[in-house]
Structures are given as C-alpha cells and as structure tokens.
Amino acid sequence: MRTPWKVCAACFAVVICVFHSAAQDRPNFLFILSDDQRPDAIGSIGNPQVLTPSLDALAARGVVFTNAYCMGSNSGAVCAPSRAMMMTGGSITRVRDHIWNLPPELETLPQRLRSAGYATFATGKWHNGKASFARSFSHGGSIFFGGMGSHTELLVHDFDPTGRYADENRRKLTRFSSEQFADEAIAFLQNHPPAQPFFAYVAFTAPHDPRTPPPSARDFYDEAAITLPRNFLPVHPFHNGEMVIRDEKLAAWPRTAEETRRHLADYYGMITHMDEQVGRLLDALAATPHGQNTIVIFASDQGLAIGSHGLMGKQNLYEHSAKAPLIMAGPGLERGTRSDALVYLLDIHATIAELAGLEAHAGDEGISLVPAVTGRGTYAGRTSLYTAYTDCQRAVRDRRWKLIVYPKINRVQLFDLEQDPDEIEDLASDPHQRHIVDRLWSQLEQWQARIGDETSLHVDQPRSSRFDFVQAERKRSGQ
C-alpha cells in the first residue's frame, strides 16, 4: 500500500526536526591561534604592560591554563610541529617526520569533525601541507600556506574546493593580516546557517616577526617605559646548541636594554592590534545565532624569548618559549577559573573531540581537559611533563622542579619553579639538590621510553659550551 503523502511529509518533518535538534545540541567551536605569543603576553594573565582588553575579557569568562606547553620541535620552525600536534593529537615523535605535510593516516581534528557533520572553516596560517588542509576544511578564505612573511604582503589563497591550491592562484592581502583573517571569519559566522554545527579555525600570523604593528597600536607603547623581563641577559651564559639561528640574529650581541625594549614595544603593538581583531570577531559571534552555543578556544603555538635569558627566539626550553597562553570559554564551561595543571597544547584535540561527542580516537596521545573546563568529574592531569628541542635540548618538570639537559655539551640546569618561575637561579651544582637532579633525570628517561625518543642524554665527547658572541655578531653584521 502506498504511504499517503501527508504521512511522508510528517515523517520528513520529524527527521528534519530531530536532525536540527541534534545539530543544536552539539557545540560550535571557534579556535583562535596566535603565532609566537609568550605565555605572559596577555595583560590580565601575566603582564599588565600588554594591552589586551579582548583577551582579558575572554579570560574573565573562561578557564585559563597557566601551564600549557608545546611538547617540542624537531625544527627551528617550532610552529610547524606545534600545529601538527594540535591538529592530530599526536606527540612530537609521532608527527616528527610529517610536520610539513600531514599524511592521511594522521587524521586532523577538523577532518574528524567534518566527517561527523560539522562545517569546518579556516583562515590564516596553515603550516602543515595543502593536502591535509583540503581534506580538513569545507570552507575557508585568505589561506596562507607558509611559516612567516610580511603582514601586508602575504600571498594567500581563496578557498579552493578542488584542493589543488596552485601557487599561481595566490593573491596579496588587501588589509593587514590580522584584520583580513578576522574579516574572513566574521563573514563565515554571519553567513553560516545555525542548523549545522561548525568548527572555525582562525590562525593569525601575529605577533610573529616581522613585527610591524600599525601606528594606531604601536603608539600605545613608549619604548623608554617598557620594563625588561626579570630574566633579561645580554648574552646566554653558554652555547645551548641553537645560538645563531635566524631568530637569534634579529638583535645584536650582546643584547642591549634599549634594543630589547624596542623589540618588546613592537611585539606588544602586534599583540594589541591582534587583540582588537579578536574583539571584533567575538563581538560578531555574539551578534549571530551561534553566540549562545559556541565554545571559544584561544591559544598560541609556543612562546618567545625577546631578551629573556639573552635569547630572542623560541628554540629553547625555558618557560617563556616552551609555554603558551591557553583560554577556553563558552556554554557549559567554568567561568573566571585558573588551572595550574600541567597540560600540552595537543590536549586541545582530545578536549574538542570529547565536547563534540566524538568517539575516542586511537591517535590521541593527549588528555582531554573536559573535566577541568566543565567542573564535572575529576581531572587527574599529569604529574610531570616532557619537552624537547631537536637533538640538543631535553627537559622535564613536575609540579615544582624543572631539569633542562643539553646532551651535546653534557650540561644540565635545575630550577625551582615554585620559588623562581623566571628560571634565574640554576641549582644544578648545589649538592643539596643532587637527589632532585637524579629523580628528574630518571623521569626524563621514562618519558623518552614512553614516547620513543631515542636521543642520548649524555655523549662521550661533548662539544664546547662556549659561545663566541663577538664572532657571531661580526658575522651577523657583516663585519
């Protein structure tokens, strides 16, 4: 017997309503990522010199993680493996050989969400290959495939549904990078239908150098009034294995207070300008139907030195470079909360996946932060945390102590982060702390075994630890 058309229509309507309800029950995600932002480079979190009213407001209504780390890097371009880990949920050893082009077996978070019915949008920097981008995103605009470049002259792609992204189809930005990426995201939010959940990824290229903030933002900062970091040094006390990489050549040796203040003023100007765009983006979100059902995540890929410990770059394992800001805010999440749990940025993958209702994934090596951000259940977290940089630096920390090992020169540093969060006083040579060094060394070896890091922590013929900064400066300045 043929089913009457009115019954069919009623059934279809029920299906549509159920689908719409299910879609509405699943949260949207707005993931905002900055580039090279120190963990203390947000006004309300650690540095009142930096003007960040939009991020301050986001932090006030969400959960701030004060110990969020990039696990490490096998490249001077730390942002590439950091983003690869966040997107795949895999450790540094898992993504190590694939950071420039994530293979199909390393399924990305937006790829998983897209398969689950989410619209996935991206704008800004994607540092992990065109093919992985194409299978991850269903929407996009002003996409930058690369690591760095001028904030007004970047060559970007429009979204290409074929996924080819030929170089000849690139075009120049029409506005400052932070403004244009925010514009693209705002347009997506304003035009996306509320019936389908979304994951929107906004990857700013700020405050990465070249640090060229618009005058409207730079004018907030008087170089002479900038306070130097407490751990500022003219020269790092020894050769850490990566002393003359590009980042370190951005300032003269020895570092001077005057030049460092200028770098910091430019850096803060970049952050303040980006913060303005974050504010525009969050205001636009609030004005759409999505505003009540969107979880906002703000993070950076890693930090930066800019004078701390006599360094300029991110190729080190000190707190200012290995850590990054991490804020989560939205419906169902705790408000105005700070967590000092030891977390990795790659934990973002498992966290969003659980909030979206996705099944556990075999590739996830992170820990979901859902109990910490919702207040439901107990978040056990980690008792220790490992970081690595190429083959020349390894570190491990627990709740109080941190050990950094420099295998090429057989040198270690020990810091009491509880009493000395700026890592100024190296206690490794203190005989009263020998048991702490031994304990952390053992933990570091356990971490290496756990994730498959085969780097030796000691060599029979160590290199010299002396850094000839005079000769380095002659080469840098072309003398």
C-alpha positions as CSV (number, residue, x, y, z in Angstrom):
1,M,0.0,0.0,0.0
2,R,1.3,3.4,-0.9
3,T,2.0,5.7,2.0
4,P,-0.1,8.9,1.9
5,W,1.9,12.0,1.1
6,K,0.8,13.8,4.2
7,V,2.3,10.9,6.4
8,C,5.5,11.1,4.4
9,A,5.7,14.8,4.8
10,A,5.1,14.5,8.6
11,C,7.8,11.9,8.9
12,F,10.2,14.0,6.9
13,A,9.5,17.0,9.1
14,V,10.2,14.9,12.2
15,V,13.5,13.8,10.8
16,I,14.4,17.4,10.0
17,C,13.5,18.5,13.5
18,V,15.5,15.7,15.1
19,F,18.5,16.5,12.9
20,H,18.2,20.2,13.7
21,S,17.9,19.5,17.4
22,A,20.9,17.1,17.3
23,A,22.9,19.8,15.5
24,Q,21.9,22.4,18.0
25,D,22.9,20.1,20.9
26,R,26.4,19.9,19.6
27,P,28.5,23.0,20.3
28,N,30.3,25.1,17.7
29,F,34.0,25.8,18.1
30,L,35.9,29.0,17.4
31,F,39.6,28.2,17.7
32,I,41.8,31.3,17.6
33,L,45.5,30.7,17.4
34,S,48.2,33.4,17.6
35,D,51.8,32.9,16.4
36,D,54.8,33.2,18.8
37,Q,52.9,34.7,21.8
38,R,54.6,34.4,25.2
39,P,52.5,32.8,27.9
40,D,52.7,36.1,29.9
41,A,51.9,38.3,26.9
42,I,48.2,38.9,27.9
43,G,47.5,41.8,30.3
44,S,45.4,40.1,32.9
45,I,47.4,36.8,32.9
46,G,50.9,37.9,33.4
47,N,52.0,41.2,32.0
48,P,49.9,44.4,32.7
49,Q,52.2,46.3,30.2
50,V,50.4,44.5,27.3
51,L,47.1,46.0,26.4
52,T,44.7,43.1,25.6
53,P,41.2,44.1,26.7
54,S,39.5,41.5,24.4
55,L,41.6,38.6,25.7
56,D,41.3,39.8,29.2
57,A,37.5,39.7,28.9
58,L,37.7,36.2,27.4
59,A,39.9,35.0,30.2
60,A,37.5,36.5,32.8
61,R,34.6,34.4,31.5
62,G,36.5,31.2,30.9
63,V,39.2,28.9,32.1
64,V,42.9,30.0,31.9
65,F,45.5,27.3,31.8
66,T,48.8,28.7,33.2
67,N,51.0,25.7,32.4
68,A,50.2,24.9,28.8
69,Y,53.2,23.6,26.8
70,C,54.3,22.9,23.3
71,M,55.8,19.4,23.6
72,G,58.7,20.4,21.4
73,S,60.2,20.6,18.0
74,N,62.5,18.8,15.6
75,S,62.9,22.0,13.6
76,G,63.8,25.7,14.2
77,A,60.3,26.4,12.8
78,V,58.7,25.3,16.1
79,C,55.3,26.4,15.0
80,A,55.1,23.7,12.4
81,P,55.3,20.7,14.7
82,S,53.3,22.5,17.4
83,R,50.4,23.0,15.0
84,A,50.8,19.4,13.7
85,M,50.5,18.1,17.3
86,M,47.4,20.3,18.0
87,M,45.7,19.2,14.8
88,T,46.4,15.5,15.1
89,G,46.6,15.0,18.8
90,G,49.9,13.2,18.4
91,S,53.2,13.6,20.2
92,I,56.3,15.1,18.8
93,T,57.7,11.7,18.0
94,R,54.5,10.8,16.1
95,V,54.4,13.8,13.9
96,R,58.2,14.3,13.7
97,D,58.7,13.2,10.0
98,H,55.5,14.7,8.7
99,I,55.2,18.3,10.0
100,W,55.3,19.9,6.6
101,N,52.7,17.6,5.1
102,L,50.5,15.6,7.4
103,P,49.8,12.2,5.7
104,P,46.3,10.7,5.5
105,E,47.0,8.3,8.4
106,L,47.4,11.4,10.7
107,E,43.8,12.4,10.8
108,T,43.3,16.0,11.8
109,L,40.7,17.4,14.3
110,P,38.8,19.3,11.6
111,Q,38.9,16.3,9.4
112,R,37.2,14.2,12.2
113,L,34.7,16.9,12.8
114,R,33.9,17.3,9.1
115,S,33.2,13.5,8.9
116,A,30.9,13.9,11.9
117,G,28.8,16.5,10.1
118,Y,30.5,19.8,11.1
119,A,31.1,22.6,8.7
120,T,34.9,23.3,9.0
121,F,36.3,26.7,8.2
122,A,39.8,28.1,8.2
123,T,41.6,31.3,7.6
124,G,45.1,32.4,8.1
125,K,48.2,30.3,8.6
126,W,48.3,26.6,7.8
127,H,51.8,25.2,8.1
128,N,51.2,21.5,7.6
129,G,50.6,21.0,3.9
130,K,48.0,21.7,1.3
131,A,46.6,18.1,1.0
132,S,45.9,17.9,4.8
133,F,44.2,21.3,4.6
134,A,42.0,20.2,1.7
135,R,40.7,17.1,3.5
136,S,40.2,19.0,6.7
137,F,38.1,22.0,5.7
138,S,34.9,22.5,3.9
139,H,35.1,26.3,3.9
140,G,37.8,29.0,4.1
141,G,39.3,32.2,2.9
142,S,42.6,34.1,2.8
143,I,44.6,30.9,3.5
144,F,48.4,31.2,4.0
145,F,50.4,28.1,3.3
146,G,53.8,29.0,4.9
147,G,55.6,30.0,8.0
148,M,56.1,33.8,8.0
149,G,56.1,36.9,5.9
150,S,55.1,40.5,5.6
151,H,51.8,41.2,7.4
152,T,50.7,43.4,4.4
153,E,52.3,41.5,1.5
154,L,51.5,37.8,2.3
155,L,50.4,35.7,-0.7
156,V,47.1,33.9,0.2
157,H,44.7,31.6,-1.4
158,D,41.0,31.8,-1.7
159,F,39.2,28.6,-0.7
160,D,39.6,26.0,-3.5
161,P,37.0,23.2,-3.3
162,T,39.3,21.1,-5.6
163,G,42.0,21.2,-3.0
164,R,44.8,22.0,-5.5
165,Y,45.8,25.4,-4.3
166,A,48.1,26.2,-7.2
167,D,50.8,28.8,-6.4
168,E,49.8,30.8,-9.4
169,N,46.3,31.4,-7.9
170,R,47.7,33.2,-4.9
171,R,46.9,36.9,-4.3
172,K,48.2,39.6,-2.0
173,L,46.4,40.5,1.2
174,T,44.2,43.5,0.8
175,R,44.5,44.5,4.5
176,F,46.8,43.9,7.4
177,S,47.0,40.2,8.0
178,S,45.2,40.2,11.4
179,E,42.4,42.4,10.0
180,Q,41.9,40.3,6.9
181,F,41.8,37.0,8.7
182,A,39.3,38.4,11.2
183,D,37.2,39.7,8.3
184,E,37.1,36.3,6.7
185,A,36.0,34.6,9.9
186,I,33.3,37.2,10.6
187,A,31.9,36.7,7.1
188,F,31.7,33.0,7.8
189,L,30.0,33.4,11.1
190,Q,27.4,35.9,9.7
191,N,26.5,33.7,6.8
192,H,26.6,30.2,8.2
193,P,23.2,28.6,8.9
194,P,22.5,27.7,12.6
195,A,21.3,24.2,11.7
196,Q,24.8,22.9,11.1
197,P,27.5,23.0,13.8
198,F,30.8,24.4,12.9
199,F,34.5,24.4,13.7
200,A,36.1,27.8,12.7
201,Y,39.9,28.0,12.8
202,V,41.4,31.5,12.8
203,A,45.2,31.3,12.7
204,F,46.8,34.7,13.0
205,T,50.3,35.3,11.8
206,A,50.8,37.9,14.5
207,P,52.7,38.6,16.6
208,H,55.4,36.7,14.6
209,D,58.1,38.9,13.1
210,P,58.5,41.0,11.1
211,R,57.0,43.0,13.9
212,T,55.4,45.8,12.1
213,P,52.2,46.9,14.0
214,P,50.1,49.6,12.6
215,P,50.9,53.0,14.2
216,S,47.5,53.0,15.9
217,A,48.6,50.1,18.0
218,R,52.3,50.8,18.3
219,D,51.6,54.3,19.6
220,F,50.4,52.8,22.9
221,Y,53.9,51.8,23.8
222,D,56.7,54.1,24.8
223,E,60.0,52.2,24.4
224,A,61.6,54.0,27.3
225,A,58.8,52.9,29.6
226,I,58.9,49.2,28.8
227,T,60.0,47.1,31.7
228,L,62.5,44.4,30.7
229,P,61.8,40.8,31.7
230,R,63.3,39.8,35.1
231,N,65.4,37.2,33.4
232,F,66.9,39.6,30.8
233,L,70.5,38.9,30.0
234,P,72.9,40.5,27.5
235,V,74.2,37.0,26.4
236,H,73.1,33.5,27.2
237,P,75.7,32.0,29.5
238,F,76.6,29.1,27.3
239,H,76.0,27.6,23.8
240,N,72.7,25.8,24.0
241,G,73.1,24.2,20.6
242,E,71.0,26.8,18.7
243,M,72.6,30.2,19.3
244,V,72.9,31.6,15.8
245,I,69.6,30.5,14.1
246,R,67.6,33.2,12.3
247,D,65.5,34.3,15.3
248,E,68.7,34.9,17.4
249,K,70.1,37.2,14.7
250,L,67.2,39.7,15.0
251,A,69.2,41.6,17.6
252,A,72.8,42.4,18.1
253,W,75.1,40.5,20.6
254,P,75.3,41.5,23.4
255,R,71.6,42.3,23.8
256,T,71.1,45.9,25.0
257,A,68.3,47.1,27.1
258,E,67.5,49.8,24.5
259,E,67.2,47.5,21.6
260,T,65.3,44.9,23.6
261,R,62.8,47.5,24.7
262,R,62.2,48.4,21.1
263,H,61.6,44.8,20.1
264,L,59.2,44.4,23.0
265,A,57.3,47.6,22.1
266,D,56.9,46.4,18.5
267,Y,55.8,42.9,19.8
268,Y,53.3,44.3,22.2
269,G,51.9,46.6,19.5
270,M,51.4,43.5,17.3
271,I,49.5,41.8,20.1
272,T,47.4,44.8,20.9
273,H,46.4,45.1,17.2
274,M,45.6,41.4,17.0
275,D,43.6,41.7,20.3
276,E,41.4,44.4,18.6
277,Q,40.6,41.9,15.8
278,V,39.8,39.2,18.4
279,G,37.4,41.7,19.9
280,R,35.8,42.3,16.5
281,L,35.5,38.6,16.0
282,L,33.9,37.9,19.4
283,D,31.5,40.8,19.0
284,A,30.4,39.4,15.6
285,L,30.0,35.9,17.1
286,A,27.8,37.3,19.9
287,A,25.6,39.1,17.4
288,T,24.8,35.9,15.5
289,P,22.5,33.0,16.5
290,H,25.7,31.0,17.1
291,G,26.7,33.1,20.1
292,Q,24.9,31.0,22.7
293,N,26.3,27.7,21.5
294,T,29.9,28.3,20.6
295,I,33.0,27.4,22.7
296,V,35.9,29.7,22.1
297,I,39.5,28.5,22.4
298,F,42.4,30.9,22.3
299,A,46.0,29.7,22.3
300,S,49.4,30.2,20.7
301,D,51.7,27.7,19.1
302,Q,54.6,28.5,21.6
303,G,56.2,31.4,23.3
304,L,59.2,33.6,22.5
305,A,62.3,34.9,24.4
306,I,62.8,38.5,23.2
307,G,65.6,39.2,25.6
308,S,64.9,36.6,28.3
309,H,68.0,34.6,29.1
310,G,69.9,36.6,26.4
311,L,67.8,34.9,23.7
312,M,65.4,36.3,21.1
313,G,63.7,33.2,19.6
314,K,61.7,30.1,20.5
315,Q,64.4,27.5,20.0
316,N,64.9,26.8,23.7
317,L,63.0,25.0,26.5
318,Y,62.8,27.9,29.0
319,E,59.3,28.7,30.3
320,H,58.9,31.8,28.2
321,S,59.4,29.9,25.0
322,A,58.0,26.4,25.7
323,K,54.8,27.6,27.2
324,A,51.9,29.4,25.5
325,P,48.6,31.0,26.6
326,L,45.5,28.8,26.6
327,I,42.0,30.0,27.3
328,M,38.7,28.2,26.9
329,A,35.3,29.8,27.3
330,G,31.7,29.2,26.4
331,P,28.5,27.5,27.4
332,G,28.9,24.8,30.0
333,L,32.4,25.8,30.9
334,E,33.7,27.2,34.2
335,R,33.9,31.0,34.4
336,G,36.8,33.0,35.7
337,T,38.8,30.0,36.6
338,R,42.6,29.4,36.5
339,S,44.2,26.0,36.3
340,D,47.8,25.3,37.0
341,A,47.5,21.7,35.7
342,L,50.4,20.5,33.5
343,V,48.9,20.4,30.0
344,Y,50.1,20.1,26.4
345,L,48.6,22.2,23.6
346,L,48.0,18.9,21.8
347,D,45.4,18.2,24.6
348,I,43.1,20.7,22.7
349,H,42.5,18.0,20.1
350,A,41.1,15.4,22.7
351,T,39.2,18.2,24.5
352,I,37.3,19.5,21.5
353,A,36.7,15.9,20.3
354,E,35.0,15.0,23.6
355,L,33.0,18.2,23.7
356,A,31.8,17.4,20.2
357,G,30.7,13.9,21.2
358,L,33.3,12.1,19.0
359,E,34.4,8.7,19.9
360,A,37.8,8.1,21.4
361,H,40.5,8.1,18.7
362,A,43.4,5.7,18.6
363,G,45.8,8.5,17.5
364,D,45.1,10.8,20.5
365,E,48.1,11.0,22.8
366,G,46.7,14.0,24.6
367,I,44.5,14.1,27.7
368,S,41.0,15.6,27.4
369,L,40.6,18.7,29.6
370,V,36.8,18.4,29.7
371,P,36.7,17.7,33.5
372,A,39.0,20.7,34.1
373,V,36.9,23.1,32.0
374,T,33.4,21.9,32.9
375,G,34.0,21.2,36.6
376,R,32.3,17.8,36.0
377,G,34.3,14.8,37.2
378,T,37.9,14.8,38.4
379,Y,40.8,15.9,36.3
380,A,43.8,13.8,37.2
381,G,46.2,15.6,34.8
382,R,49.9,14.9,34.7
383,T,52.4,14.6,37.5
384,S,55.3,15.5,35.1
385,L,55.8,16.9,31.6
386,Y,58.4,16.4,29.0
387,T,59.7,18.9,26.3
388,A,62.3,18.6,23.6
389,Y,64.1,20.7,21.0
390,T,65.9,18.9,18.1
391,D,68.7,16.7,19.5
392,C,70.3,19.4,21.6
393,Q,67.9,20.1,24.4
394,R,65.6,18.0,26.6
395,A,63.6,19.0,29.7
396,V,61.2,17.5,32.3
397,R,59.3,19.3,35.0
398,D,57.0,18.2,37.9
399,R,54.8,20.5,40.0
400,R,57.8,22.3,41.4
401,W,61.1,21.4,39.8
402,K,62.4,21.6,36.2
403,L,65.5,19.9,34.7
404,I,66.9,21.0,31.4
405,V,69.5,18.7,29.8
406,Y,71.9,19.8,27.0
407,P,73.1,16.4,25.7
408,K,75.7,17.8,23.2
409,I,77.7,19.5,25.9
410,N,76.8,17.3,28.9
411,R,75.3,20.2,30.9
412,V,72.2,20.4,33.0
413,Q,70.2,23.2,34.6
414,L,67.8,22.8,37.6
415,F,65.2,25.4,38.5
416,D,62.8,25.6,41.4
417,L,59.8,27.0,39.6
418,E,57.8,27.5,42.8
419,Q,60.4,29.9,44.1
420,D,62.0,31.0,40.8
421,P,59.4,31.0,38.0
422,D,61.7,33.1,35.8
423,E,64.4,30.5,35.9
424,I,67.1,32.8,37.1
425,E,69.0,30.7,39.7
426,D,70.4,27.4,38.3
427,L,70.6,25.0,41.2
428,A,72.1,22.1,39.4
429,S,75.5,22.4,41.0
430,D,74.1,22.6,44.5
431,P,75.0,19.3,46.2
432,H,71.9,19.5,48.4
433,Q,69.7,19.3,45.2
434,R,71.6,16.3,43.7
435,H,68.7,13.9,44.6
436,I,66.3,16.2,42.7
437,V,68.5,16.1,39.6
438,D,68.7,12.3,39.8
439,R,65.0,12.0,40.3
440,L,64.1,14.2,37.3
441,W,66.8,12.6,35.2
442,S,65.1,9.3,35.8
443,Q,61.7,10.8,34.9
444,L,63.1,12.2,31.7
445,E,64.4,8.8,30.7
446,Q,61.0,7.3,31.5
447,W,59.3,9.9,29.2
448,Q,61.8,9.1,26.4
449,A,61.0,5.4,26.6
450,R,57.2,6.2,26.7
451,I,57.1,8.2,23.5
452,G,60.0,6.6,21.6
453,D,62.6,9.4,21.9
454,E,66.0,7.7,21.3
455,T,68.2,10.8,21.8
456,S,71.1,10.1,24.2
457,L,71.1,12.4,27.2
458,H,74.9,12.1,27.5
459,V,77.8,12.0,25.0
460,D,81.3,10.7,25.4
461,Q,82.9,13.6,23.5
462,P,80.9,16.8,24.4
463,R,81.2,19.9,22.3
464,S,82.5,23.1,23.8
465,S,79.8,25.0,25.7
466,R,81.5,28.4,24.9
467,F,79.5,30.8,22.8
468,D,81.7,33.3,20.9
469,F,79.2,36.1,20.7
470,V,81.8,38.5,19.4
471,Q,82.4,36.4,16.4
472,A,78.7,35.7,16.0
473,E,78.0,39.5,16.0
474,R,80.7,40.1,13.4
475,K,79.1,37.6,11.1
476,R,75.6,38.9,11.8
477,S,76.5,42.5,11.0
478,G,78.7,41.6,8.0
479,Q,81.9,42.9,9.5
